Amino acid sequence: MNGLSIKLAIVPIVTMLCICKAITNLHPVILVPGSGGNQLEARLTTGYKPLNLLCDRWYPLCKDKEGWFRLWFDPSVLLGPFTMCFAQRMMLYYDPDLDDYRNAPGVETRVPEFGSTEPLLYLDPNLKHFTAYMAPLVESLEEIGYVSGENLFGAPYDFRYGLAAEGHPSHVGSKFLQDLKDLIEKASASNGEKPVILLSHSLGGLYVLQLLNRNSPSWLRRFIKHFVALSAPWGGTVQEMLTFASGSSFGVPLVNPLLVRGEQRSSESNLWLMPSPKLFDPGKVLVITPNEAYSAHDIPQFLNDIGFPEGVIPYKSRILPLTEALTAPNVSVTCIIGTGVKTPETLFYGKAGFDEEPEVVYGDGDGTVNLVSLLALESICGADNKSQPLKVIRISGISHTSILEDNVALGEIVGEISSINSHAEVQFA
C-alpha cells in the first residue's frame, strides 16, 4: 500500500471520529415557533353559545373522549360556515377590569405536548404535505446528530396571546415564559449541564428576547449558549396593519379575510406585531386613505378609524411600553433573515374603505416582515457594542416561511448550529 492509499484509508476513520465527537458535544436545542406554528386544541363547555346549528352539532367532526379537538389547524376552516365557527372559538377578549386577555366564553384551550417537537412538525398530522411547518428543519438537525426528546425539544404555545409591559398582568404569556425557562433548565440538566441553544422563528423570537431580558446575567451565563432567531419581526410589520384593517387569509385558499378579521383583531400577539414607533421612521407613511395618513406613531388613531376602538387602550397601556423597552439580550445572537422579497410597505385605501383590499406599494423584506424590522436588533444592540455579539446572515430571495424548508436556508441554519457547537461563546460580566 502506498502513502496515498494510507492517507485515503485514514480519512474515513478521522471523519467518523469527528462526527462522533460532534454528536457527543452537541448543546441541546429548543425550538420556539412563530404565530400559528404549532397545534392548538380546544374544548367547549356549557358556557359556549354557538353561532348556528352547524357550530353546535357539526363542527368539529372529531373529538376525543374528553371533548378535546384540534382548533388549529383544522382543514374545515376552509368552508365558509365553519370559518365563522372557527373564528368565534379563536377570539380573545380584553377584560379592562382584569387588564388581561381571556378566551371566548365557553371555550377552553390547551397546547399539546409541551417540550416535544411533535406539535411543531405539522399543523395537521393527517395532511403532512400541506401543513408541514418545522418538519424539514427538525429533519436537518437530526442529520447532524440531534434526537428529539433527548437534545432537541419544542416549546409550543398559545400564539394568540402575547406579553405586556411591566406592571400589567399577562397570565398566559407569562406562564409560557416560565414553562420555557423550566424546559431550558431541564434540557441542560439532562445533557450534562450544557447550556442551551434557543432557535426561534418569527414571533417566537420576540418571546425569547423577552425571556432573556427578564432573567439575571448569572442565569443566562449558566443556561444559554446562543440565541438563533429566524425571520424575527423585532419592530413589527406593515402587513399587520393590513390584517387589522381588512383581515388576511395568509395564503389559505377559499378563506374570506373579512370572516376572520374580527378574530385576528382580537389577538393580543397581533397587536404586539404592529409597526413599532421606536423602529419605524416617524415620517414614513404606512397607510393612506382619502382622508388620513398613518405612520407607526398613529396606531391608536388607526385602530379607532378602522372600527376597532377597543384595541386602543391595551395597545397604549400594554403593548407600546413593551416595544419601547427592548434591550440587548446579553447572550450571543445570530439573526438569519430573508431579503429581496416584495414586502408591503405602504397601503392605499380608496373610497370603499377598509372592507376592500388596498393597493400596495412594496419594499424590501421577507414578504411578511419589513427589512427595517428584520434588522432592528442591530440598532437595539448597537452596531459597535462589542459586549453584545450579534451576527446577521442574509439570504436573498428567501421568504418568511420558506426559511424553514428551503435547502439553502436550512444549510445556513444547520451550519450556524454546527459552528455554535464547535466554538466557545463570549462570557458576559
Secondary structure as the mmCIF struct_conf table of DSSP 4:
data_model
#
loop_
_struct_conf.conf_type_id
_struct_conf.id
_struct_conf.beg_label_comp_id
_struct_conf.beg_label_asym_id
_struct_conf.beg_label_seq_id
_struct_conf.end_label_comp_id
_struct_conf.end_label_asym_id
_struct_conf.end_label_seq_id
HELX_RH_AL_P HELX_RH_AL_P1 GLY A 3 THR A 24
TURN_TY1_P TURN_TY1_P1 ASN A 25 ASN A 25
HELX_LH_PP_P HELX_LH_PP_P1 LEU A 26 PRO A 28
STRN STRN1 VAL A 29 VAL A 32
TURN_TY1_P TURN_TY1_P2 SER A 35 GLY A 36
BEND BEND1 ASN A 38 ASN A 38
STRN STRN2 LEU A 40 LEU A 44
TURN_TY1_P TURN_TY1_P3 THR A 46 GLY A 47
BEND BEND2 LEU A 51 ASN A 52
HELX_RH_AL_P HELX_RH_AL_P2 LEU A 53 ARG A 57
TURN_TY1_P TURN_TY1_P4 TRP A 58 TRP A 58
BEND BEND3 TYR A 59 TYR A 59
BEND BEND4 LEU A 61 LEU A 61
TURN_TY1_P TURN_TY1_P5 LYS A 65 GLU A 66
BEND BEND5 GLY A 67 GLY A 67
STRN STRN3 PHE A 69 TRP A 72
TURN_TY1_P TURN_TY1_P6 PHE A 73 PHE A 73
HELX_RH_3T_P HELX_RH_3T_P1 PRO A 75 LEU A 78
BEND BEND6 LEU A 79 LEU A 79
HELX_RH_AL_P HELX_RH_AL_P3 GLY A 80 MET A 90
STRN STRN4 LEU A 92 ASP A 95
TURN_TY1_P TURN_TY1_P7 PRO A 96 ASP A 99
STRN STRN5 ASP A 100 ASN A 103
HELX_LH_PP_P HELX_LH_PP_P2 ALA A 104 ALA A 104
TURN_TY1_P TURN_TY1_P8 PRO A 105 GLY A 106
STRN STRN6 VAL A 107 ARG A 110
BEND BEND7 PRO A 112 GLU A 113
TURN_TY1_P TURN_TY1_P9 PHE A 114 PHE A 114
STRN STRN7 GLY A 115 GLY A 115
BEND BEND8 THR A 117 THR A 117
HELX_RH_AL_P HELX_RH_AL_P4 GLU A 118 LEU A 121
STRN STRN8 TYR A 122 TYR A 122
BEND BEND9 LEU A 123 ASP A 124
HELX_RH_3T_P HELX_RH_3T_P2 PRO A 125 LEU A 127
HELX_RH_AL_P HELX_RH_AL_P5 LYS A 128 THR A 131
STRN STRN9 ALA A 132 ALA A 132
BEND BEND10 TYR A 133 MET A 134
HELX_RH_AL_P HELX_RH_AL_P6 ALA A 135 GLU A 142
TURN_TY1_P TURN_TY1_P10 GLU A 143 GLY A 145
STRN STRN10 SER A 148 SER A 148
TURN_TY1_P TURN_TY1_P11 GLY A 149 ASN A 151
STRN STRN11 LEU A 152 GLY A 154
TURN_TY1_P TURN_TY1_P12 PHE A 159 ARG A 160
TURN_TY1_P TURN_TY1_P13 GLU A 166 GLY A 167
BEND BEND11 HIS A 168 HIS A 168
HELX_RH_AL_P HELX_RH_AL_P7 HIS A 171 ALA A 189
TURN_TY1_P TURN_TY1_P14 SER A 190 GLU A 193
HELX_LH_PP_P HELX_LH_PP_P3 LYS A 194 PRO A 195
STRN STRN12 VAL A 196 HIS A 201
TURN_TY1_P TURN_TY1_P15 SER A 202 SER A 202
HELX_RH_AL_P HELX_RH_AL_P8 LEU A 203 ASN A 213
TURN_TY1_P TURN_TY1_P16 ARG A 214 ARG A 214
BEND BEND12 ASN A 215 ASN A 215
HELX_RH_AL_P HELX_RH_AL_P9 PRO A 217 PHE A 223
STRN STRN13 ILE A 224 LEU A 230
BEND BEND13 SER A 231 SER A 231
TURN_TY1_P TURN_TY1_P17 TRP A 234 GLY A 235
HELX_RH_AL_P HELX_RH_AL_P10 VAL A 238 SER A 246
TURN_TY1_P TURN_TY1_P18 PHE A 250 GLY A 251
TURN_TY1_P TURN_TY1_P19 PRO A 253 LEU A 254
HELX_RH_AL_P HELX_RH_AL_P11 PRO A 257 SER A 266
HELX_RH_AL_P HELX_RH_AL_P12 GLU A 268 TRP A 272
TURN_TY1_P TURN_TY1_P20 LEU A 273 LEU A 273
BEND BEND14 MET A 274 MET A 274
HELX_LH_PP_P HELX_LH_PP_P4 PRO A 275 SER A 276
TURN_TY1_P TURN_TY1_P21 PRO A 277 LEU A 279
BEND BEND15 PHE A 280 PHE A 280
TURN_TY1_P TURN_TY1_P22 PRO A 282 GLY A 283
STRN STRN14 VAL A 287 ILE A 288
BEND BEND16 PRO A 290 ASN A 291
STRN STRN15 ALA A 293 TYR A 294
HELX_RH_3T_P HELX_RH_3T_P3 ALA A 296 ASP A 298
HELX_RH_AL_P HELX_RH_AL_P13 ILE A 299 ASP A 305
TURN_TY1_P TURN_TY1_P23 ILE A 306 GLY A 307
HELX_RH_3T_P HELX_RH_3T_P4 PRO A 309 GLY A 311
HELX_RH_AL_P HELX_RH_AL_P14 VAL A 312 PRO A 314
HELX_RH_PI_P HELX_RH_PI_P1 TYR A 315 ILE A 319
HELX_RH_AL_P HELX_RH_AL_P15 LEU A 320 GLU A 324
TURN_TY1_P TURN_TY1_P24 ALA A 325 ALA A 325
BEND BEND17 ASN A 330 VAL A 331
STRN STRN16 VAL A 333 THR A 339
BEND BEND18 GLY A 340 GLY A 340
STRN STRN17 VAL A 341 VAL A 341
STRN STRN18 THR A 343 PHE A 348
TURN_TY1_P TURN_TY1_P25 LYS A 351 ALA A 352
HELX_RH_3T_P HELX_RH_3T_P5 GLY A 353 ASP A 355
BEND BEND19 GLU A 356 GLU A 356
HELX_LH_PP_P HELX_LH_PP_P5 GLU A 357 PRO A 358
STRN STRN19 GLU A 359 GLY A 363
BEND BEND20 ASP A 364 ASP A 364
STRN STRN20 GLY A 365 ASP A 366
BEND BEND21 GLY A 367 VAL A 369
STRN STRN21 ASN A 370 ASN A 370
HELX_RH_AL_P HELX_RH_AL_P16 LEU A 371 LEU A 374
TURN_TY1_P TURN_TY1_P26 LEU A 375 LEU A 375
HELX_RH_AL_P HELX_RH_AL_P17 ALA A 376 CYS A 381
TURN_TY1_P TURN_TY1_P27 ALA A 383 ASP A 384
TURN_TY1_P TURN_TY1_P28 LYS A 386 SER A 387
BEND BEND22 GLN A 388 GLN A 388
STRN STRN22 LEU A 390 SER A 396
TURN_TY1_P TURN_TY1_P29 GLY A 397 GLY A 397
TURN_TY1_P TURN_TY1_P30 HIS A 400 THR A 401
HELX_RH_3T_P HELX_RH_3T_P6 SER A 402 LEU A 404
TURN_TY1_P TURN_TY1_P31 GLU A 405 GLU A 405
HELX_RH_AL_P HELX_RH_AL_P18 ASN A 407 SER A 422
BEND BEND23 HIS A 423 HIS A 423
HELX_LH_PP_P HELX_LH_PP_P6 ALA A 424 PHE A 428
#
